[in-house]
Amino acid sequence: MSIGFQMLTIACLTLHHYSYDMTDIPTLMLCSGTYVGYVVVLSGEIVGEMIFAPLDLVQDMYFGMLGVGLFSVSGGLVLSSRTRTVTHPKTGDPTAAMLMGAISVLNAFVLLFDLSLAYLDSEQFDDEASV
């Protein structure tokens, strides 16, 4: 699941490069930090899986919940800023920005689904260990 999420995050980062709006600096900084940060985190998680040293449940839940919050807020801010009418012209490609916002919200849902699967899987192993 991490590789698919990594690919969606890289898609968001690429679209962010073409669509960033220099008139909305806080959203620009939040999106840039979220996308670059999660490319780094997910790359480390993928390497950890490859060398048979995966994250434990607490770390996975921490990065997952933080990711759900950051991706949903980033996507929501981009979508709301591009649909709102303003008096000054915006920079960047508006179509790429709308697509980036939608993919960012999709990332949040995929990560939430991944978190629920990880939690349910840990509950299954806890029940087997206690019997």
Accessible surface in RSA format (square Angstrom, percent):
REM  Atomic radii and reference values for relative SASA: ProtOr
REM  Chains: A
REM  Algorithm: Lee & Richards
REM  Probe-radius: 1.40
REM  Slices: 20
REM RES _ NUM      All-atoms   Total-Side   Main-Chain    Non-polar    All polar
REM                ABS   REL    ABS   REL    ABS   REL    ABS   REL    ABS   REL
RES MET A   1   113.99  59.0  60.63  40.1  53.37 127.1  47.74  40.6  66.25  87.8
RES SER A   2    21.20  17.9  16.90  22.6   4.30   9.9   8.71  18.6  12.49  17.5
RES ILE A   3   109.07  62.1 108.83  81.1   0.24   0.6 108.83  78.4   0.24   0.7
RES GLY A   4    35.57  43.9   0.00   N/A  35.57  43.9  30.50  83.7   5.07  11.3
RES PHE A   5     5.33   2.7   4.59   2.8   0.74   1.9   4.59   2.8   0.74   2.1
RES GLN A   6    19.39  10.8  19.39  14.2   0.00   0.0  10.44  22.2   8.95   6.8
RES MET A   7   125.59  65.0 118.31  78.3   7.28  17.3  99.29  84.4  26.30  34.8
RES LEU A   8    46.41  25.8  46.10  33.0   0.31   0.8  46.41  32.6   0.00   0.0
RES THR A   9     0.00   0.0   0.00   0.0   0.00   0.0   0.00   0.0   0.00   0.0
RES ILE A  10    78.14  44.5  78.14  58.2   0.00   0.0  78.14  56.3   0.00   0.0
RES ALA A  11    35.37  32.5  28.09  43.3   7.29  16.6  34.98  49.3   0.40   1.0
RES CYS A  12     0.00   0.0   0.00   0.0   0.00   0.0   0.00   0.0   0.00   0.0
RES LEU A  13    53.79  30.0  53.15  38.0   0.64   1.6  53.15  37.3   0.64   1.7
RES THR A  14    67.76  48.2  63.05  63.9   4.70  11.2  50.36  67.6  17.39  26.3
RES LEU A  15    32.25  18.0  32.25  23.1   0.00   0.0  32.25  22.7   0.00   0.0
RES HIS A  16    12.53   6.9  12.53   8.7   0.00   0.0  11.32  11.7   1.22   1.4
RES HIS A  17   114.67  62.7 105.13  73.1   9.55  24.4  65.91  67.9  48.77  56.7
RES TYR A  18   140.30  65.5 125.71  71.5  14.59  38.0  84.75  63.7  55.54  68.5
RES SER A  19     2.56   2.2   0.00   0.0   2.56   5.9   0.00   0.0   2.56   3.6
RES TYR A  20    90.27  42.1  82.55  47.0   7.72  20.1  40.15  30.2  50.12  61.8
RES ASP A  21    14.67  10.3  10.39  10.3   4.28  10.1   9.99  23.5   4.68   4.7
RES MET A  22   102.80  53.2  90.37  59.8  12.44  29.6  86.30  73.4  16.50  21.9
RES THR A  23    63.64  45.3  28.72  29.1  34.91  83.2  35.61  47.8  28.03  42.4
RES ASP A  24    32.99  23.1  30.40  30.3   2.60   6.1  11.82  27.8  21.18  21.1
RES ILE A  25    81.75  46.5  80.58  60.0   1.17   2.8  80.58  58.0   1.17   3.2
RES PRO A  26   101.78  74.2  90.25  82.3  11.53  41.9  97.72  80.7   4.05  25.2
RES THR A  27    13.81   9.8  13.78  14.0   0.03   0.1   8.17  11.0   5.64   8.5
RES LEU A  28    28.15  15.7  24.24  17.3   3.91   9.8  27.38  19.2   0.78   2.1
RES MET A  29   126.41  65.5 119.56  79.1   6.85  16.3  96.87  82.4  29.54  39.1
RES LEU A  30    51.99  29.0  45.12  32.3   6.86  17.3  51.40  36.1   0.59   1.6
RES CYS A  31     0.57   0.4   0.57   0.6   0.00   0.0   0.00   0.0   0.57   0.6
RES SER A  32    35.00  29.6  34.35  45.8   0.65   1.5  25.88  55.1   9.12  12.8
RES GLY A  33    46.55  57.4   0.00   N/A  46.55  57.4  37.42 102.7   9.13  20.5
RES THR A  34     4.83   3.4   0.87   0.9   3.96   9.4   2.60   3.5   2.23   3.4
RES TYR A  35     0.00   0.0   0.00   0.0   0.00   0.0   0.00   0.0   0.00   0.0
RES VAL A  36    76.78  50.5  76.54  69.3   0.23   0.6  76.74  66.7   0.04   0.1
RES GLY A  37    29.46  36.3   0.00   N/A  29.46  36.3  28.59  78.5   0.87   1.9
RES TYR A  38    11.11   5.2  11.11   6.3   0.00   0.0  11.07   8.3   0.04   0.1
RES VAL A  39    31.75  20.9  31.75  28.7   0.00   0.0  31.75  27.6   0.00   0.0
RES VAL A  40   100.49  66.1  93.92  85.0   6.57  15.8  96.81  84.1   3.68  10.0
RES VAL A  41    41.55  27.3  32.15  29.1   9.39  22.6  38.47  33.4   3.08   8.3
RES LEU A  42     8.60   4.8   8.60   6.2   0.00   0.0   8.60   6.0   0.00   0.0
RES SER A  43    44.35  37.5  41.06  54.8   3.29   7.6  32.13  68.4  12.22  17.1
RES GLY A  44    45.74  56.4   0.00   N/A  45.74  56.4  34.62  95.0  11.12  24.9
RES GLU A  45    27.38  15.7  21.92  16.6   5.46  13.0   4.73   9.2  22.65  18.5
RES ILE A  46    32.21  18.3  31.65  23.6   0.55   1.3  32.21  23.2   0.00   0.0
RES VAL A  47    83.58  55.0  83.58  75.7   0.00   0.0  83.58  72.6   0.00   0.0
RES GLY A  48    11.41  14.1   0.00   N/A  11.41  14.1  11.21  30.7   0.20   0.5
RES GLU A  49    90.60  52.0  79.91  60.5  10.69  25.5  28.50  55.1  62.10  50.7
RES MET A  50   136.89  70.9 112.28  74.3  24.61  58.6 104.15  88.5  32.74  43.4
RES ILE A  51   118.74  67.6  96.88  72.2  21.87  52.7 101.88  73.4  16.86  45.8
RES PHE A  52   183.85  92.0 158.14  97.9  25.72  66.9 160.94  97.6  22.91  65.6
RES ALA A  53    60.24  55.4  42.20  65.1  18.04  41.0  48.47  68.3  11.76  31.2
RES PRO A  54    80.63  58.8  60.22  54.9  20.41  74.2  61.02  50.4  19.61 121.9
RES LEU A  55    60.97  34.0  40.19  28.8  20.77  52.2  41.81  29.4  19.15  51.5
RES ASP A  56    81.69  57.2  71.07  70.7  10.62  25.1  45.42 106.9  36.27  36.2
RES LEU A  57    67.51  37.6  57.32  41.0  10.19  25.6  61.04  42.9   6.47  17.4
RES VAL A  58   114.03  75.0 109.64  99.3   4.39  10.6 112.37  97.6   1.66   4.5
RES GLN A  59    87.21  48.8  85.29  62.3   1.91   4.6  22.32  47.5  64.89  49.2
RES ASP A  60    30.92  21.7  30.87  30.7   0.05   0.1   4.20   9.9  26.72  26.6
RES MET A  61    34.13  17.7  34.13  22.6   0.00   0.0  27.75  23.6   6.38   8.4
RES TYR A  62   122.77  57.3 121.52  69.1   1.25   3.2  85.07  63.9  37.69  46.5
RES PHE A  63    59.77  29.9  59.58  36.9   0.19   0.5  59.67  36.2   0.10   0.3
RES GLY A  64     3.12   3.8   0.00   N/A   3.12   3.8   2.65   7.3   0.46   1.0
RES MET A  65   122.51  63.4 111.95  74.1  10.56  25.1  73.76  62.7  48.76  64.6
RES LEU A  66    77.81  43.3  71.33  51.0   6.48  16.3  76.08  53.4   1.73   4.7
RES GLY A  67     0.00   0.0   0.00   N/A   0.00   0.0   0.00   0.0   0.00   0.0
RES VAL A  68    31.33  20.6  31.33  28.4   0.00   0.0  31.33  27.2   0.00   0.0
RES GLY A  69    32.58  40.2   0.00   N/A  32.58  40.2  32.25  88.5   0.33   0.7
RES LEU A  70    50.55  28.2  49.10  35.1   1.46   3.7  49.48  34.7   1.07   2.9
RES PHE A  71     0.00   0.0   0.00   0.0   0.00   0.0   0.00   0.0   0.00   0.0
RES SER A  72    45.61  38.5  38.97  52.0   6.64  15.3  27.99  59.6  17.62  24.7
RES VAL A  73    78.95  51.9  72.16  65.3   6.79  16.4  78.64  68.3   0.30   0.8
RES SER A  74     0.00   0.0   0.00   0.0   0.00   0.0   0.00   0.0   0.00   0.0
RES GLY A  75     0.00   0.0   0.00   N/A   0.00   0.0   0.00   0.0   0.00   0.0
RES GLY A  76    32.42  40.0   0.00   N/A  32.42  40.0  28.87  79.2   3.55   8.0
RES LEU A  77    72.29  40.3  70.33  50.3   1.97   4.9  70.62  49.6   1.67   4.5
RES VAL A  78     9.03   5.9   8.84   8.0   0.19   0.4   9.03   7.8   0.00   0.0
RES LEU A  79    49.82  27.7  49.41  35.4   0.41   1.0  49.66  34.9   0.16   0.4
RES SER A  80    49.74  42.0  42.99  57.4   6.74  15.5  41.23  87.8   8.51  11.9
RES SER A  81     7.16   6.0   7.16   9.6   0.00   0.0   1.10   2.4   6.05   8.5
RES ARG A  82    39.79  16.7  12.87   6.6  26.92  64.1   4.11   5.6  35.69  21.6
RES THR A  83    92.05  65.5  60.66  61.5  31.40  74.8  52.27  70.2  39.78  60.1
RES ARG A  84   137.39  57.7 123.06  62.7  14.33  34.1  65.85  90.0  71.54  43.4
RES THR A  85   132.69  94.4 109.13 110.6  23.56  56.1  83.25 111.8  49.44  74.7
RES VAL A  86    57.70  38.0  23.84  21.6  33.86  81.6  31.92  27.7  25.78  69.9
RES THR A  87   147.03 104.6 107.61 109.1  39.43  94.0  90.92 122.1  56.12  84.8
RES HIS A  88    82.50  45.1  76.52  53.2   5.98  15.3  65.26  67.3  17.25  20.1
RES PRO A  89   116.21  84.7 101.25  92.3  14.96  54.4 112.04  92.5   4.17  25.9
RES LYS A  90    52.16  25.4  23.76  14.6  28.40  67.6  19.17  17.3  32.99  35.1
RES THR A  91    59.90  42.6  54.75  55.5   5.15  12.3  59.90  80.5   0.00   0.0
RES GLY A  92    40.00  49.3   0.00   N/A  40.00  49.3  17.22  47.2  22.78  51.0
RES ASP A  93    66.95  46.9  59.98  59.7   6.97  16.5  22.51  53.0  44.44  44.3
RES PRO A  94    75.76  55.2  75.55  68.9   0.21   0.8  75.76  62.6   0.00   0.0
RES THR A  95   101.99  72.5  97.16  98.5   4.82  11.5  69.83  93.8  32.16  48.6
RES ALA A  96     9.23   8.5   5.87   9.1   3.36   7.6   8.95  12.6   0.27   0.7
RES ALA A  97     1.13   1.0   1.13   1.8   0.00   0.0   1.13   1.6   0.00   0.0
RES MET A  98    74.27  38.5  72.03  47.7   2.24   5.3  71.64  60.9   2.62   3.5
RES LEU A  99    92.47  51.5  88.47  63.3   4.00  10.0  91.84  64.5   0.62   1.7
RES MET A 100     4.15   2.2   4.15   2.7   0.00   0.0   4.15   3.5   0.00   0.0
RES GLY A 101     0.00   0.0   0.00   N/A   0.00   0.0   0.00   0.0   0.00   0.0
RES ALA A 102    51.59  47.4  43.34  66.9   8.25  18.8  46.60  65.6   4.99  13.2
RES ILE A 103    29.21  16.6  28.72  21.4   0.49   1.2  29.21  21.0   0.00   0.0
RES SER A 104     0.00   0.0   0.00   0.0   0.00   0.0   0.00   0.0   0.00   0.0
RES VAL A 105    42.26  27.8  42.26  38.3   0.00   0.0  42.26  36.7   0.00   0.0
RES LEU A 106    86.17  48.0  83.97  60.1   2.19   5.5  85.80  60.3   0.37   1.0
RES ASN A 107     0.00   0.0   0.00   0.0   0.00   0.0   0.00   0.0   0.00   0.0
RES ALA A 108     5.89   5.4   5.28   8.1   0.61   1.4   5.59   7.9   0.30   0.8
RES PHE A 109   130.26  65.2 125.23  77.6   5.02  13.1 125.69  76.2   4.57  13.1
RES VAL A 110    34.89  23.0  32.75  29.7   2.13   5.1  34.87  30.3   0.02   0.1
RES LEU A 111    14.01   7.8  13.71   9.8   0.30   0.8  14.01   9.8   0.00   0.0
RES LEU A 112    92.71  51.6  92.39  66.1   0.32   0.8  92.39  64.9   0.32   0.9
RES PHE A 113   113.96  57.0 109.09  67.6   4.87  12.7 113.39  68.7   0.57   1.6
RES ASP A 114    31.38  22.0  31.32  31.2   0.06   0.1   0.92   2.2  30.46  30.4
RES LEU A 115    12.51   7.0  11.79   8.4   0.73   1.8  12.39   8.7   0.12   0.3
RES SER A 116    50.20  42.4  43.18  57.6   7.02  16.2  42.78  91.1   7.42  10.4
RES LEU A 117    84.34  47.0  80.56  57.6   3.78   9.5  80.93  56.8   3.41   9.2
RES ALA A 118    25.38  23.3  13.96  21.5  11.42  26.0  22.37  31.5   3.01   8.0
RES TYR A 119   107.27  50.1 107.27  61.0   0.00   0.0  71.38  53.6  35.89  44.2
RES LEU A 120   111.64  62.2 105.51  75.5   6.13  15.4 105.75  74.3   5.89  15.8
RES ASP A 121    65.87  46.1  62.21  61.9   3.66   8.7  18.90  44.5  46.97  46.8
RES SER A 122    19.88  16.8  14.46  19.3   5.42  12.5  18.89  40.2   0.98   1.4
RES GLU A 123    67.09  38.5  67.05  50.7   0.05   0.1  19.00  36.7  48.10  39.3
RES GLN A 124    98.47  55.1  91.66  67.0   6.81  16.2  31.34  66.7  67.13  50.9
RES PHE A 125   116.04  58.1 112.08  69.4   3.96  10.3 112.39  68.1   3.65  10.5
RES ASP A 126    85.33  59.8  79.76  79.4   5.57  13.2  22.68  53.4  62.65  62.5
RES ASP A 127    90.69  63.5  89.72  89.3   0.97   2.3  26.28  61.8  64.41  64.2
RES GLU A 128   104.73  60.1  84.51  63.9  20.21  48.1  45.54  88.1  59.18  48.3
RES ALA A 129    88.62  81.5  50.94  78.6  37.68  85.7  62.56  88.1  26.06  69.0
RES SER A 130    95.00  80.3  54.05  72.1  40.95  94.3  50.94 108.5  44.06  61.7
RES VAL A 131   161.82 106.5 105.37  95.4  56.45 136.0 128.84 111.9  32.98  89.5
END  Absolute sums over single chains surface
CHAIN  1 A     7747.0       6549.6       1197.4       5818.5       1928.5
END  Absolute sums over all chains
TOTAL          7747.0       6549.6       1197.4       5818.5       1928.5
